[in-house]
């Protein structure tokens, strides 16, 4: 990566995974980090770093490493010969094909994404005339569209859907 390139979404996700793993190894919740940092690292912002939705600056990365008591390089993904941080996802079918959403879980979901996902899926149901009310399978293109709405890449959206617990 040159100094004029932006961090790829894939690399940001890998940095986020490292941040989350180190925090969990320390036995810390997002709220505990917020408290220990005197609110320098707000739980919501740290969560966005961990999901790869926000890019952490080098200075903040250094301060977070100091807070965790680890060298900065431990917060970065390991560079290996087969690491591909420039791509937008893997080639496996789990990250490319359709996914099935549990509509009852979606309805009972308590997350900021709920209403937007519910409305989008509602439009799909109208287009298809599919109102069974329990499950719906959405295409990869629909996942990509949702990803754009939430300013994520497709892989990040699939991960978030899994985190929300609405995927079958």
LINMOUR-V382633 format. One line per field, one symbol per residue. ss: DSSP state (H for helix, E for strand, L for the rest). phi: phi as a letter, one per 40 degrees, with the letter a starting at -180 (. if undefined). Layout:
BEGIN
ss = ???
phi = ???
END
This chain:
BEGIN
ss = LLLLLLLLHHHHHHHHHHHHHHHHHLLLLHHHHHHHLLLLLLHHHHHHHHLLLLLLLHHHHHHHHHHHLLLHHHHLLLLLLLLLLLLLLLLLHHHLLLEEEEHHHHHHLLLLLHHHHHHHHHHHHHHHLLLLLLEEEELHHHHHHHHHHLLLLHHHHHHHHHHHLLEL
phi = .ccbccccdccdcccdccdcccdcccgbcdcccdcccfgcbcdccccccccgcbccccccccccccccgbcdcccbcccbcccbccccicccccbbccbbbccccccccbaccdcccccccdccccdcgbbcgbbabbcdccccccdcccfbcdccccccdcccgbcc
END
